[in-house]
Amino acid sequence: MLSFEECVVADDMAQVVGGSGFIISSSLFMLETQEKWYLPAPNLLGWHIGFWNLVGGTGFCLCGALGFGSADPDVEYASTLATFVGSWAFLVSYDRTDPLCRSIQEVGKLTVCRSWAR
């Protein structure tokens, strides 16, 4: 049977590994949407989806990494804040791909949903 501390370390390690996977996959997704790997493409919706997934994955990875030092209240607060920011970033990313959004309009070269423009 694992002790409480060993369970916390195992949980945080799993979060670091999972967050790292999100960081890698969203980085590759952003690179895939760009015409040239060294030029960001902020005018493409797919690039923004990858960017906000990258922010979310970084937040979740930081949450796990900071969880190892959760005995300090300041580190615990930073871990909670990283989770909060990561969750909102994933929500923004999902909202851009929401299948219920039927009314699409063209704003410049970035396709956005009308409900976001309110």
N, C-alpha and C positions, 0 to 999 in steps of 0.2 A: 504494500500500500504506500502510495506517495504521500509525503508530508504536504502541508498547506503551501509552504514556500516552493516546493518542487512543482506543485500544480500551477502556481502563479507563473513560474519561469516557463513551464511548458506552454501555457496559454499565451504569454507574451512572445515566445519564440515563434509560435504558429502565426501570430499576427504579423510579425516582422517578415516571415517568409511569404505569407499571403500578400501583404502590402508590397513587397518587392516584386512579386508576380504582376500585380496591377501596374506598378511603375514601368516594368519592362514592356508589358503588352500595350499600354497606352502610348508609350514612346514609339513603339513600332507602328502603331496605328497612325500616329501623327506623321511619321516619316512616309508611310504608304500614301497618305493623301497629298503630300507635297510633290511638286514636279521635280524639284531638285532637293536632295537630302539636306543641303546646307541653307536653304531658303524657307523660312516659315511661311505658311499659307493661311494667314488669319482671315482671308476672304472666303474660305471654304467652311461649310457647316461641319463636315467630317473632322476637320482640323480642330475646331472648337470642342467637339465631342471628345476627341483624344486629349486635348489640353485639360479640360475639366476632370476627365478621368485620371489624368496624371496628378492633378492637385489633390483629388480624393485619395488616390493610392498613396501619395506622399503623406497625407494626414494620417491614414490608417497605419502606415509603416512607422511613423513617428510615435503614434500612440503606443504601439507595442515596444518600440525601442525605449521610450521614456518610462514604460511600465516597470522596467528592471530597477529603476530608482524611485519607486513609488513610496518609499518610506519618508521621503522629504515632501512636505505639503506643496512646495512650489513646483516640484517636478510632477506631482500628481495633477496639479492644476494645468500645467502645460500639456500633459497627456490628455486630459479631458478636453482642452481647447483644440488640440490636434484632431481628436475624434469629431468634435463639433464642426470644424472647418471641412474635414474630409467628407462628412455626411452631407453637408450643404453642397459641396462641389459635385458629389455624385448625383444629388437631386437636380442641380442645374444641368448636368450632362444628360440625365434621363429626360428632363423636360424638353430638351432640344430634339429628342427622338420619340416623343409621345405620339403613339399611333392614333390617339383620339383627336389630335389637332388636325382638323380637316382643311382649315382655311390657311393656305400658304401664300405669301406674297414675296416679291423680290424687293429687297432694300439694298441698293447698290449691287454688289455681287454676292452678298451674303443672304441666303434664303432663311427667313425666320417665320415663325408662326405669328399670326395677328394677335393672339392672346398675350404675347410677350410685349407687344408694342403699346398696350393700354397704359 
